[in-house]
Amino acid sequence: MGVTAPASVDAVCEIPTRVCHLGEALGPVARDLRRSLALRVKNSGREFVTIDDLSRHIGIIHQALTHLSAKLEDLMANVVHDERAGMVEAYRAAGRLEQVLSEFVDGYRDAKGSHGSPESGAARKLLLGVYRHHIREISEWLDDLVNAIAQPASALEKRKIAMTAETRLPVVLNVTRPPQMAQLHALAARLLVPPEYVAERLPIHEPSEPRGPGILGTIGALAFGFALSNSVFGRRHG
């Protein structure tokens, strides 16, 4: 059994109970993630050290994005596409997703609790922007997903998708590249190879290129597909 939601005069959306439970479980997760951006963080008394902290935090973000991909696949396989799943599986999957999101929030709070020096203040500000970018995107996606499960007909209408037997309602998480990353790359390049080092060690006619590890790694645009399809809701004539 599931929950039905009106779609039109002659059609309704049939939401399986397991998916309804998933929406209920993800609601608090979405709210807590959104609130994390507004939480006040006590100063830890620790100074933000540009190279060390950038390297550590970008590593945290990269790992969290990797874990996020795996948990979303788990959520789809073990709840949305598994007709045997129930409330327990739905809340368990939501809990595992929440654990991954806490990696973003904990990293953000750690960086926010530090204080920047005149030398590191700009890097700290840019890093906080990277965290906020990812947290905001994921938060908005969770809100869309929860709303789509609760009101699929409205979600279809909003996206101008007609209800048919093969209707698919895409709720895609697009993890875009934070605009701050370009500035962080440029900043790290300057810090890893001081201009005076380049002037002393390299022939003047050769181009000077940064020599050092790519501490910022590669955090590009990702897309995690999540589609509510005819396996989730269907068309039934009255």
N, C-alpha and C positions, 0 to 999 in steps of 0.2 A: 504493500500500500504506500501511497505517497500523498502529497498535498497538491490540489489543483488550483490553478490561478487563471482567471478569465483572460483570454487573449483577444477574442472578438465575439461576434454574435454566434458564430457556428464553430468555434474552436476554443480549447482550453489548453493550458500548459500543465502537464502532469509531472510534478517534481517528486522523484523517489525520496522516501523517508531518509535514507542515508545521506543524500545530498542536502536535505533540509537540516539535518543534524550538523553537517559540515558548516553550513552557513551560520548556524547558531554558535558553533564553537569558534569560528573565525571572527565573529563580531567583536568580542572583547579583545582579541589579539590585535585587530585593526585599530581599535580605540586606544589601547595602551601604546602602540607604536606611534600613533599620531601625537599623543600627549608627550611622548619622550622628547620631542623637539622643544617643548615649552618648559620643561622641568628646569628648575634652578639647580646648579651644581656647585657644591662647596669647593672653594679653592684648596687644592691638595698641598700647596706649598712647593710643588715640584716645578722646576723650570723646564720649558719645552726646548729640547735640544734638536735643532733643525734636522741634521742628517740622520741621527739615530732614531728620532721619533717619527720622521717621515717614513723611513724604511720599515719600522715596526708597524705603524698604522696602515700603510698601504698593504702590507702583508696580511693584516687582520681583515681588511676589506676584501682583498682578493680571495682569501680563504672563505669568508662568509658568503660571497657570491657563488663560489663552487659548491658549498654546502646547500645553499638555497636551491640551486638547480636540482640537486639530488632529492631534496625534501619535496619539491613540487612534483617530481616524477613519482615519488612514493605516494603522495596525496592522490594523484590521478589513478595510479594502478590499484591501490589498496582501498580506495573509497569510491571515487566517481565511477570507475569502470568495473568494480567488483560488486555484483548484485548480492553477494553474501554478506557484505559489510553492513554494520549497524551503528548505533550510537557510540559504542566503545571504540570502534575503529576510526570513526570520524573525529572524536575528541583526541584520540591518540595521535592521529596525523596532524591535527591542529597544534597539539602540544609540541611535537617535534619541529614544526615550522616556527613556533614561537621561540624555541631554543636557538635556532639559527638567527632569528631577528635580534635576539638578545646580544649576539656577537657584534652587530652594528651598534646597538644602543650602548653597550658597555664600552666599546671603543670610543664612541662619541663622547660619553661622559668622562672617560679618562683624559681625552685630549682637551675637553672643555675645562676640566678641573686644574689643568696646568696653567702656568702663566708665561707669556712670551716676553722675551727681552727685546731691546731695540733691534737686535740682529735676527731674532727668530719669530718676532711677532707676525710678520707678513706670511711666513710659511704656516704658522699655526692657524691663522685666519683662513687661508686657502684650504687647509686640510679639513677644518670644521665645515667649510662649504661643500667639500666632497661628501662628507658624512651626511649632511643635511640633504644633499641632492638625492642620494640613494635611499635614505629613509623616507623622504617625501614621495618618491616615485613608487616605492613598495607599498606605502601607506595608502596612496590613492588607488593603486591596483586592488588592494584588499577591500577597500570600500566598494569599488565597482563590482568585485566578485560577490561580496555579501549581498549587495543590492540586487544583482542579477539573479541570485538564487531566491531571494525573498520576493522579487517582483519581476519575473522573467518577461512577462508581456510588456511591461513598461520599458525594460532594457531593449527588447526587440524593436519597439516603436521608436525609441531614442536613436537607435542605430539605423532606422529605416530598413529593417529586415522583415520580409514577409514570412508569415507562418506557413510552413509546408511540412510534409512528412519527413523531409530531409533537412529541416532547418538546423543551422549551426549558429550558435551565439558565441562569437569569439570574445574572450576576456583576456587579452594578451598583456603580459607584463613586459614592457620594453625598458630594459635597463640601459639607459643612454650614457654616453661618456660625459662625465661632469666637465663643465666649461673651465673649472679651475685647474684641470690636469695639465693643460698646455703651459700655464704659468708656473706650476710646480716643476714641470720638466725643465723649463728655462732656469728657474731658481736653483734647482739641484745641479744643473750643469755648471753654473757659475761657481757654486760652492765647492764642487768636487775638484775643479781645476782652477785655482786662483790665477788671475791674469798675469801676475808677476812670475808665476811658475812657468806659464806658457812662454812669456817673453824671454826668460833665461834659458830654458831648455830646448826650445824649438827654433830652427833656423827661421829667420824673419820671412822668407819667401814661401814657407810651407803653411798650409792652412792649419789653424789650431782647432783641434776637436777635443771634446771632453774625454778624459781617460778615467774610467771608473765604472763600477757596476751599475747596471740599470736599476737603481733602488726603487724606482717607481713602478717597475714592471709594466705590464700592459693591461689596462682596464678599459676595454672598449665597449661598444654597444652590443648588448645581448638581448635576446627575446625568448621568453619562456611562454610557450603556447598553452593556453588553457581554454578549451572550447566546450561549452555546454551544447551537446548535440542531441540527436534523436535518441541516444542512449540515456539521456538525462531528462529530457522532456519531449513529449510528442504531441501530435495533433489528433484531436478526437471530435468528430462531428456530433452535434447535439440532435 
